[in-house]
Amino acid sequence: ATLALQLIEEGAANALGAVATSFEMLFASRVLVGIAAGGTYTATLTVTEAGASGDAATATTEADHVMTPEEAMAVDDKMMAQMKTFATDAVKTEGAGNTPLVPTIGADGAKEFTITAEVTKWEVEPGKIVDAWTYNGQVPGPWIKVNVGDKVRLTLINKLVMATDVHLHGIHTPNSFDGVSPYTQQMIKSGEEFTYEFVADKPAVGMYHAHMHGEEAVPNGMFGVFQIGDVPLPAGRTVSGVKIPNDVKIVQELPMVLNDAGTIGFSLNGKSFPSTAPVVVNKDDWFEVHYFNEGLQNHPMHMHGFPQLIIAKDGIPLDQPYWADTILIGPGERYTVLVQATDLGTWVWHCHILNHVEMKDRLFGMATAVVVQDPTAA
């Protein structure tokens, strides 16, 4: 796609303004800027197509709307057929992330965890198998949860070609275990291992991920959830006119890790729709979600059907919880929300930047659903 700007040396700024309304931009896969020598300048602009790896929608041009009724119906039917595969055996994939990691108990009572960093095959959606940077062969890595007061040892074994380290994002540790080589430790070379040791002295909703070569390792899958204790619930409180029961019971607690780059691409918990996992609950159940953004972009997460009660930001409980149906989550941020499933049905849950979830003829990426069942139904 070419944007040609004929600029004379004198009055170049005015010329830019004059042609700015007349150029045509098309979408391709790289950004190239060519500047010819001399008094005439020709700029060639090719804008990156969202998801050049096949993970996002292409831009819609006028030509896309020129189709026969038969062609339009074929596109519609293809989208409907694909969406109906959601939550069926047809779109099951190999591998699951966020599996709870059970510790071994050391002689001094410490909870000991081992994670291995290596590149492994990972199926993001049916047939899309990528070389992911993983902890213990999964994306996200294992879900590590401990109690306040626990002594923790976390050992990383590095099977990558490159050196690495582990930063515990949002977790209070001694400086020597902050995971930023060379300032707080030496890099962990290929074939080496390193143990991080600390006391989990305060509640936290955090993440662990590579800091060294993080621009490559993290988008490609090397991230996981690290949680200390539980976020206190606003039981018995009234928020914007809604009373939270005194005996509110959480039927599910789940991490929702967002990604948008690297080999994994636009995804929820390492999977792309229709292979994302639905949340299945009964009518009037309460469930708790911890959002984690390990991607490079902001994501407004919108849940159809139910407002979300935000009770903590970055693991810090809010003095004034508040309701929202769409929550903007920036890179590195964590939000904890409560949801009550008040209405039966399948309710879509997705990033509201629409080309993060939809192509012309199918859904993909950062979409899933809350499925609310009738517990009295036969």
C-alpha positions as CSV (number, residue, x, y, z in Angstrom):
1,A,0.0,0.0,0.0
2,T,1.5,3.3,-1.0
3,L,1.1,6.8,0.3
4,A,2.8,9.1,-2.1
5,L,3.5,12.6,-0.9
6,Q,5.0,15.0,-3.4
7,L,6.6,17.7,-1.3
8,I,8.5,20.6,-2.5
9,E,11.3,21.9,-0.3
10,E,9.7,25.3,0.2
11,G,6.3,25.2,1.9
12,A,6.6,21.5,2.8
13,A,4.4,21.9,5.8
14,N,1.6,23.5,3.8
15,A,1.9,20.7,1.2
16,L,1.5,18.1,3.9
17,G,-1.7,19.7,5.0
18,A,-3.0,19.9,1.5
19,V,-2.4,16.3,0.6
20,A,-3.4,14.8,4.0
21,T,-7.0,14.7,3.0
22,S,-6.4,13.0,-0.3
23,F,-4.1,10.1,0.4
24,E,-5.3,6.5,0.6
25,M,-4.0,4.0,3.2
26,L,-4.2,0.3,2.8
27,F,-3.1,-2.4,5.3
28,A,-0.1,-4.8,4.9
29,S,2.3,-6.5,7.2
30,R,5.4,-4.2,7.7
31,V,6.2,-0.5,8.1
32,L,8.5,0.8,5.4
33,V,9.4,4.4,4.9
34,G,11.4,5.3,1.8
35,I,12.8,8.7,1.3
36,A,14.2,9.7,-2.1
37,A,17.1,12.1,-2.3
38,G,16.9,15.5,-3.7
39,G,14.2,18.2,-3.6
40,T,11.3,15.8,-4.1
41,Y,10.4,13.3,-1.3
42,T,8.3,10.2,-1.7
43,A,7.1,8.5,1.5
44,T,5.9,4.9,1.3
45,L,3.9,3.9,4.3
46,T,2.8,0.3,4.9
47,V,0.9,-0.1,8.2
48,T,1.2,-3.3,10.2
49,E,-1.9,-5.5,9.8
50,A,-3.2,-6.3,13.2
51,G,-2.1,-9.8,14.0
52,A,0.2,-10.4,11.1
53,S,0.7,-13.9,12.5
54,G,-3.0,-14.6,11.9
55,D,-4.1,-13.5,15.4
56,A,-6.2,-10.4,14.6
57,A,-8.7,-9.0,12.1
58,T,-7.6,-7.3,9.0
59,A,-8.9,-3.9,8.2
60,T,-12.2,-3.6,6.3
61,T,-12.0,-1.6,3.1
62,E,-14.8,-0.5,0.7
63,A,-14.1,-3.5,-1.5
64,D,-14.9,-5.9,1.4
65,H,-18.5,-4.7,1.3
66,V,-18.9,-5.4,-2.4
67,M,-20.1,-9.0,-2.5
68,T,-23.1,-10.9,-3.8
69,P,-25.9,-12.0,-1.4
70,E,-24.6,-15.5,-1.8
71,E,-21.1,-14.5,-0.8
72,A,-22.4,-12.5,2.2
73,M,-24.5,-15.5,3.3
74,A,-21.4,-17.8,3.1
75,V,-19.5,-15.4,5.3
76,D,-22.3,-15.2,7.8
77,D,-22.8,-19.0,7.9
78,K,-19.1,-19.6,8.4
79,M,-19.1,-17.3,11.4
80,M,-22.2,-18.9,12.9
81,A,-20.8,-22.4,12.4
82,Q,-17.5,-21.5,14.1
83,M,-19.1,-19.8,17.0
84,K,-21.3,-22.9,17.7
85,T,-18.1,-25.0,18.2
86,F,-17.3,-23.1,21.4
87,A,-17.1,-25.3,24.5
88,T,-17.4,-28.5,22.4
89,D,-15.0,-31.4,22.0
90,A,-14.3,-30.2,18.5
91,V,-12.2,-27.3,19.7
92,K,-10.4,-28.9,22.6
93,T,-6.7,-28.4,22.5
94,E,-3.6,-30.0,24.1
95,G,-2.4,-28.4,27.3
96,A,-3.9,-26.2,30.0
97,G,-2.4,-23.3,31.9
98,N,-2.8,-22.1,35.5
99,T,-2.7,-25.6,36.9
100,P,-2.2,-25.3,40.7
101,L,1.4,-26.2,41.7
102,V,1.6,-28.3,44.8
103,P,4.6,-27.6,46.9
104,T,7.0,-30.0,48.6
105,I,7.7,-29.2,52.3
106,G,11.3,-28.6,53.2
107,A,12.9,-29.7,56.5
108,D,12.3,-26.2,57.9
109,G,8.7,-26.2,56.9
110,A,9.2,-24.0,53.8
111,K,7.0,-24.5,50.8
112,E,9.2,-25.4,47.9
113,F,8.3,-25.0,44.2
114,T,10.2,-25.8,41.1
115,I,9.6,-24.3,37.7
116,T,11.5,-25.1,34.5
117,A,11.9,-22.5,31.7
118,E,12.0,-24.0,28.3
119,V,10.6,-23.6,24.8
120,T,7.9,-26.2,24.1
121,K,5.1,-26.8,21.7
122,W,1.8,-25.1,22.7
123,E,-1.6,-25.4,21.0
124,V,-3.3,-22.0,21.1
125,E,-6.4,-23.1,19.1
126,P,-7.1,-26.2,17.0
127,G,-4.3,-26.7,14.6
128,K,-2.3,-23.6,15.7
129,I,0.7,-25.1,17.4
130,V,3.5,-22.6,18.3
131,D,6.9,-22.6,19.9
132,A,6.0,-21.1,23.3
133,W,8.4,-20.0,26.1
134,T,6.9,-21.8,29.0
135,Y,7.2,-22.6,32.7
136,N,6.7,-26.3,33.2
137,G,5.5,-26.7,29.6
138,Q,2.3,-24.6,30.0
139,V,0.9,-21.2,29.3
140,P,0.3,-19.5,31.7
141,G,2.7,-21.2,34.0
142,P,1.5,-23.0,37.1
143,W,-0.7,-21.1,39.5
144,I,1.3,-20.7,42.8
145,K,-0.7,-19.9,45.8
146,V,0.6,-19.7,49.4
147,N,-0.6,-18.4,52.7
148,V,0.5,-15.3,54.5
149,G,3.4,-16.2,56.8
150,D,4.6,-19.1,54.6
151,K,8.3,-19.4,54.0
152,V,8.7,-19.9,50.2
153,R,11.5,-21.3,48.0
154,L,11.1,-21.0,44.3
155,T,13.7,-22.7,42.2
156,L,14.0,-21.9,38.5
157,I,15.7,-24.5,36.2
158,N,16.8,-22.8,32.9
159,K,16.5,-25.0,29.8
160,L,16.4,-22.0,27.5
161,V,19.3,-21.3,25.1
162,M,19.4,-17.8,26.6
163,A,20.0,-16.6,30.2
164,T,17.0,-15.6,32.2
165,D,15.7,-14.6,35.7
166,V,12.3,-14.5,37.5
167,H,10.7,-11.3,38.7
168,L,7.9,-11.7,41.2
169,H,5.7,-8.8,40.1
170,G,3.6,-7.4,43.0
171,I,5.2,-9.7,45.6
172,H,7.2,-8.3,48.5
173,T,10.7,-10.0,48.5
174,P,14.1,-9.0,49.8
175,N,16.0,-7.0,47.1
176,S,18.4,-9.8,46.5
177,F,15.4,-11.9,45.2
178,D,13.7,-9.2,43.1
179,G,14.8,-11.0,39.9
180,V,16.6,-8.3,38.0
181,S,20.0,-9.4,36.8
182,P,22.6,-8.0,37.1
183,Y,21.4,-5.6,39.8
184,T,19.9,-8.1,42.3
185,Q,21.4,-11.3,41.1
186,Q,23.6,-12.9,38.4
187,M,21.8,-14.0,35.3
188,I,20.7,-17.6,35.3
189,K,22.6,-19.1,32.3
190,S,21.4,-22.0,30.2
191,G,21.6,-25.2,32.2
192,E,21.8,-23.4,35.5
193,E,19.3,-23.0,38.3
194,F,18.6,-20.4,41.0
195,T,16.5,-20.4,44.1
196,Y,14.4,-17.4,45.3
197,E,13.7,-17.5,49.0
198,F,11.4,-15.2,51.0
199,V,8.6,-15.0,53.6
200,A,5.2,-14.3,52.2
201,D,4.6,-11.5,54.7
202,K,1.5,-9.9,53.2
203,P,-1.4,-10.8,51.0
204,A,-0.8,-10.3,47.3
205,V,-2.2,-11.0,43.8
206,G,1.0,-11.0,41.7
207,M,2.7,-12.5,38.7
208,Y,6.0,-14.1,38.0
209,H,7.7,-13.6,34.7
210,A,11.1,-13.2,33.1
211,H,12.7,-9.8,33.5
212,M,15.8,-10.5,31.4
213,H,14.8,-10.8,27.7
214,G,11.3,-10.1,28.9
215,E,10.3,-8.4,25.6
216,E,10.6,-11.8,24.0
217,A,10.0,-14.3,26.8
218,V,6.8,-12.8,28.2
219,P,4.8,-12.3,25.0
220,N,5.8,-15.8,24.0
221,G,4.3,-17.3,27.1
222,M,6.7,-17.1,30.1
223,F,4.4,-15.8,32.8
224,G,2.4,-17.2,35.7
225,V,0.2,-16.3,38.7
226,F,1.6,-15.9,42.2
227,Q,-0.9,-15.4,44.9
228,I,-0.5,-14.9,48.7
229,G,-3.7,-15.4,50.7
230,D,-7.1,-14.3,49.7
231,V,-8.6,-10.9,48.9
232,P,-11.0,-9.9,51.6
233,L,-14.6,-9.9,50.5
234,P,-17.0,-6.9,51.1
235,A,-19.5,-9.2,52.9
236,G,-22.4,-7.4,54.3
237,R,-21.7,-4.1,52.6
238,T,-23.9,-2.2,50.2
239,V,-22.3,-0.9,47.1
240,S,-24.3,1.5,44.8
241,G,-27.5,0.1,46.3
242,V,-26.6,-3.5,45.9
243,K,-26.3,-5.5,49.2
244,I,-23.5,-8.1,49.3
245,P,-24.7,-11.0,51.4
246,N,-23.2,-11.4,54.9
247,D,-22.5,-15.0,54.1
248,V,-21.4,-14.5,50.4
249,K,-19.8,-17.8,49.2
250,I,-17.4,-17.9,46.3
251,V,-18.0,-21.0,44.2
252,Q,-15.1,-20.5,41.8
253,E,-11.9,-18.4,42.0
254,L,-10.1,-18.1,38.7
255,P,-7.2,-16.3,37.1
256,M,-7.8,-14.6,33.8
257,V,-4.4,-13.8,32.2
258,L,-4.5,-11.6,29.1
259,N,-1.9,-11.6,26.3
260,D,-1.8,-10.0,22.9
261,A,1.6,-10.5,21.3
262,G,4.4,-13.0,20.5
263,T,3.7,-16.5,19.4
264,I,0.7,-16.8,21.7
265,G,-1.1,-13.7,20.3
266,F,-4.5,-12.4,21.5
267,S,-5.5,-14.9,24.1
268,L,-7.1,-15.6,27.5
269,N,-5.1,-18.0,29.7
270,G,-3.0,-19.0,26.8
271,K,-5.9,-20.0,24.5
272,S,-7.7,-18.3,21.6
273,F,-11.4,-18.5,21.0
274,P,-13.1,-21.0,20.4
275,S,-10.7,-22.9,22.6
276,T,-10.9,-20.6,25.6
277,A,-12.6,-22.1,28.6
278,P,-16.1,-21.0,29.6
279,V,-17.0,-20.3,33.3
280,V,-19.9,-22.6,34.2
281,V,-21.9,-21.7,37.3
282,N,-25.4,-22.1,38.6
283,K,-27.9,-19.2,38.8
284,D,-27.2,-16.8,41.6
285,D,-23.7,-18.2,42.3
286,W,-20.9,-15.7,43.1
287,F,-17.5,-16.2,41.5
288,E,-14.2,-14.3,41.8
289,V,-11.9,-13.4,38.9
290,H,-8.3,-12.1,39.1
291,Y,-7.4,-10.3,35.9
292,F,-3.7,-10.1,34.9
293,N,-2.4,-8.3,31.9
294,E,0.8,-9.8,30.7
295,G,0.4,-8.3,27.2
296,L,1.6,-5.1,25.6
297,Q,-1.7,-3.3,25.1
298,N,-4.7,-2.1,27.2
299,H,-7.7,-4.4,27.2
300,P,-11.2,-3.3,28.2
301,M,-12.7,-6.5,29.5
302,H,-16.5,-6.5,29.1
303,M,-18.9,-9.1,30.6
304,H,-22.3,-9.4,29.1
305,G,-25.2,-9.8,31.5
306,F,-23.6,-9.0,34.8
307,P,-21.7,-6.0,36.4
308,Q,-18.4,-6.8,38.0
309,L,-17.7,-5.6,41.5
310,I,-14.1,-4.4,41.6
311,I,-12.8,-5.2,45.1
312,A,-9.0,-5.0,44.6
313,K,-6.5,-3.2,42.3
314,D,-3.0,-4.9,42.0
315,G,-4.0,-7.1,45.0
316,I,-4.7,-4.1,47.2
317,P,-8.2,-4.2,48.6
318,L,-10.3,-1.1,47.8
319,D,-11.8,0.9,50.6
320,Q,-14.6,1.7,48.2
321,P,-15.4,-1.2,45.9
322,Y,-17.3,-0.2,42.7
323,W,-19.3,-1.8,39.9
324,A,-18.4,-1.7,36.3
325,D,-19.4,-3.8,33.2
326,T,-16.2,-2.9,31.4
327,I,-12.8,-2.7,33.1
328,L,-9.7,-1.3,31.4
329,I,-6.7,-3.3,32.3
330,G,-3.2,-2.0,31.4
331,P,0.0,-4.0,31.0
332,G,1.2,-5.2,34.4
333,E,-2.1,-4.4,36.2
334,R,-4.2,-6.8,38.2
335,Y,-7.9,-6.4,39.1
336,T,-9.9,-8.6,41.3
337,V,-13.7,-8.7,40.8
338,L,-16.8,-10.4,42.2
339,V,-19.6,-11.4,39.9
340,Q,-23.1,-12.8,40.7
341,A,-24.6,-14.9,37.9
342,T,-28.2,-13.6,38.2
343,D,-29.6,-14.7,34.9
344,L,-29.6,-18.0,33.0
345,G,-28.0,-18.4,29.6
346,T,-24.7,-18.1,27.8
347,W,-23.2,-14.6,28.4
348,V,-20.2,-13.6,26.2
349,W,-17.2,-12.2,28.0
350,H,-14.5,-10.5,25.9
351,C,-12.1,-7.6,25.3
352,H,-14.0,-4.7,23.8
353,I,-11.3,-3.7,21.3
354,L,-13.3,-5.6,18.7
355,N,-10.4,-6.6,16.4
356,H,-8.9,-8.4,19.4
357,V,-11.9,-10.8,19.2
358,E,-13.3,-10.8,15.7
359,M,-12.3,-11.3,12.1
360,K,-14.6,-10.9,9.1
361,D,-15.8,-14.5,9.2
362,R,-15.0,-15.8,12.7
363,L,-14.3,-15.0,16.3
364,F,-10.9,-15.6,17.8
365,G,-8.6,-14.4,20.5
366,M,-9.8,-12.7,23.7
367,A,-13.4,-14.0,24.0
368,T,-15.0,-16.6,26.2
369,A,-18.4,-16.8,28.0
370,V,-20.1,-17.3,31.4
371,V,-22.6,-20.2,31.2
372,V,-25.3,-19.9,33.8
373,Q,-27.3,-23.1,34.5
374,D,-30.5,-23.8,36.3
375,P,-29.6,-26.0,39.3
376,T,-33.2,-27.2,39.5
377,A,-33.4,-28.4,35.9
378,A,-33.4,-32.1,35.3
